[in-house]
């Protein structure tokens, strides 16, 4: 079989190139080896144990050894590179939709290019380039958006015509194409050999590699990894890395402290052919035809072609008794549609002789992004798995980021989109995963327009008001498993048409959201924001205040009843969280964080709060329903319902008070809306949620009350220049870079995490500035919309990317938020960004290759802030999170 041939070739080449490994290994030799090595016992202890000898495990070992960590043991239950890595198609592609994935793939490409020279192991690296084909205009737009991002990264890329595409690959049928994207530096490799080359280099740097060694479970004591139990004995260790591929899920659940790694395997098919009569040249570009759901690369003079069918076949992997992945059952009926797509794209292949249909498992995750990072429940337990059929493209870069994370305590770039802690336990249900991966695998090729949503695994976490809101026309999206309203469809609208509107242009919900925004500004709207993460921190003495003062950047020693907006910073001054904290009493605090902070923030606090029985941290997210009353008439509605004056004199901005609303008491009312508009958020014990909602809606009828959703909230917060965590703010952005120095207690003489980094920025200046852009020559009805991730140009030179975008119904313009850098023209190094640098530039925003003029502002339009309660409200409430 072709796969076995590749495997045997890899064995011979690698072991011949690395006699030192042959002496160290304790595994049995396959028939491809020329000598039996004497058994070598496992070490009793090591600093790091890595489980998995595929591309991810060997990449982590390679990069750890490069960074100086030599006391590393890599364990493989079968043979190196004998799992999914062996069956990888070997395509290294940088044409990825997510920024961090593009960076990982770009690094991988550069690493593999020099790996053979470094190790002596032939990796089969061939720079062929890649062609991504577009059968529709929408697909071409999506390719143009990717091309814009690749070009500003310095990766050559161009959008070409169908005629240019056929010149690059003469076998392509172009009759149904509207264009293509050509990336000349994409490459092909022999995946198993790349993994063996990484292992060779790691071994030379001191890493011990043991094949035929299975990990049964990881031992954890007091929340920290202490060792690994294997079928050949125990190894004490400080760090464990789960790179077990499709077995990562079960290995994570094998210990007393389960580590939830949400991935699930599916069967993945590709075809191998005999060489053509005139063998294909090795320089032909790889072809990706997403509308046909297939990819095609040359393979030994013939082709290798696979794809992502609409009806994938999930695999169960319990037992981990399959030491090496074997070629699964052929299924020609299942592969039929992909074969038809291949022959439509390359009709000249019809007479080609087929060598084999390969069927191998690939692991997929709930959101199509790989999983990396440290477990929230076990310190020292790291994960790198779930590569979504892109293991060879991401393997080098992902291994580098994870090694940096382990050695330095943080990676060198923002990897939050890939962080294990973006998931909770709810995504680890086997049924959920099985259903979700059946949706995810086809989505690998489906056109993903802005604001698309997963359809499986829905209605998992819902507010008590879900059915009421759904009956009133709510249209839903999902965040961290929680159902949230996008907008409400008015009676009489064509619901089916609206639900299926997918476009890069002006969306069908434009007028609906506009009406909700208008109501927020002129009357009163209600938005269910129950998904927010809610923690309570309390103590018997001053422990809670003292701990929070150190962990948060703003001063929390405020009078009882006051609300403070603050960052939770890391040592480099970057935002690990952006939250509101209300002081409920002298010794208790109520913390409101973004929805997807539930796992991350909990782990961050638990790992840093003192181990004190008098100090308690409780997750109360599920205890409270949150209703956001936005608009100038919110004060009237709440006054009548509570029989209490709610004017600014009696209820000042950023204040929190327990009140009765209707018949319900114990409602925590905060004078904050996260939009800059006047109003209140009500945190309601869930048993009272329906009653309070009904009372609010009934009382609000005379004030023009209506329901609203998160799209209206997003428009309001972006036009007010409010950043939110996870999109605008992350672990690499600081308060100084966002104009939030006033939210930091630098002059209070109180030590806090990140203080030194912020003081240094205050003295030396910042290297990027959060900036607001108003598009000036953009036609909302006819032009492509900005969504996020668009390149920003200043005086014709690239300076950064947008992080958020929305249409401002008040300004009647599109508003983009993003960070502006100052790159040196000759060296490309970052320089200090001053106010003058921002204000003196001419700006353009690149939307799918078309540039639009934009006006830059460092402060919001003051005219938008009407009915301000007091002078500092804009500053103090200037944030939003989703």
Beta strands, then each sheet from edge to edge (+ up, - down):
strand 1: 48-51
strand 2: 72-75
strand 3: 91-92
strand 4: 126-127
strand 5: 130-134
strand 6: 158-160
strand 7: 179-183
strand 8: 187-188
strand 9: 208-210
strand 10: 215-221
strand 11: 224-230
strand 12: 233-236
strand 13: 239-242
strand 14: 263-273
strand 15: 286-289
strand 16: 294-299
strand 17: 302-307
strand 18: 314-315
strand 19: 354-365
strand 20: 371-374
strand 21: 381-385
strand 22: 474-479
strand 23: 482-488
strand 24: 525-528
strand 25: 533-539
strand 26: 563-569
strand 27: 575-585
strand 28: 588-593
strand 29: 615-619
strand 30: 624-630
strand 31: 656-661
strand 32: 664-670
strand 33: 679-685
strand 34: 706-707
strand 35: 768-775
strand 36: 791-794
strand 37: 797-808
strand 38: 813-821
strand 39: 843-847
strand 40: 850-857
sheet 1: 9+ 2+ 1+ 13+ 21+ 20-
sheet 2: 3+ 8- 4+
sheet 3: 6+ 7- 5+ 15+ 16- 17+ 14- 18+
sheet 4: 6+ 7- 5+ 15+ 16- 17+ 14- 19+
sheet 5: 10+ 11- 12+
sheet 6: 22+ 23-
sheet 7: 31+ 32- 33+ 30- 24+ 34+
sheet 8: 26+ 27- 28+ 25- 29+
sheet 9: 35+ 38- 37+ 36- 39+ 40- 35+
end
